[in-house]
Amino acid sequence: MLALLSGSVVLLIVWFLVAGALPALRDGYLPRLLFDEHWQPGSARDPQFALMPMLAASVLVTALAALLAAPLGIAGAVFHRFYLPKRLAVWNQRMLELLAGVPSIVFGFWGLTVLVPLINRLHPPGQSLLAAGIVLALMILPTIALTSQSALRSVPESQLLAAAGLGMGRFATVFHIALPSARSGIGSGVLLAIARAVGETMAVVMVCGNIAKFPGSVFDPVRPVTATIALEMGYASSSHKALLYLAGLILVLVTGALTGWLAFGKRNAGEVS
């Protein structure tokens, strides 16, 4: 019943986006979203509707955040489960839970006042793909760490005892027994974190630079799709608003395709193992 309810909510969200984007689809704007060079939908002289730079920015920011957060989160979970004393492990978990509950606007404010000036000293302008990736990585790090801890705790104790009985050290036990056994749960946690990262808006808006163009390096400013929707929906005209609905629909479809691809790959890996 709960699974049916969850699926129905997802379908309702997609239907809501399709209904909002229908005027833009009827007017044939979809090819222009993919092939125009600039994003200037409000221009009366030369309106253009390039979505690809913003879609690329969403993918790049999410990928950078996952590349930074996943190794740290998994390594932290391994340290918590197998190396940290129990008294300290309790406090470590509480701190991670507290970090997971920090509002995104606080991360964005910290990134804007601390991280952006540091990056600006290294390579102006500071507000950039790198800043957005680091802030987003800090936001999803607790999710990856906590879900990885849960997955490692679910590894049967008998497997760990059997490894010890065979003379395997702690390092070998972790990398040859615990991590392979917990791979499915760890992968689900990373997938959950990526899903959150794709839709994050406020923290990214504050540090990304908000320039809709393809970045040449991690120090260039970018503008994800979510930032565009948040910044422009309040004043958009009816046709402009339909374009923003269509942009949101494309982002949802890309996210769904990514989720399905990762889940399919994880299932195949489990079948092979």
Protein Blocks (a to p, Z undefined) as FASTA:
>chain_A
ZZmmmmmmmmmmmmmmmmmmmmmmmnopmmmmmmmmbdcfkbmklgcfdfklmmmmmmmm
mmmmmmmmmmmmmmmmmmmmmmpcfklmmmmmmmmmmmmmpcfklmmmmmmmmmmmmmmm
mocghiafklmmmmmmmmmmmmmmmmmmmmmmmpcfklmmmmmmnopafklmmmmmmmmm
mmmmmmmmmmmmmmmmmmpmklmmmmnoopacddfbfkbccddfklmmmmmmmmpcfklm
mmmmmmmmmmmmmmmmmmmmmmmmmmmmmmmZZ
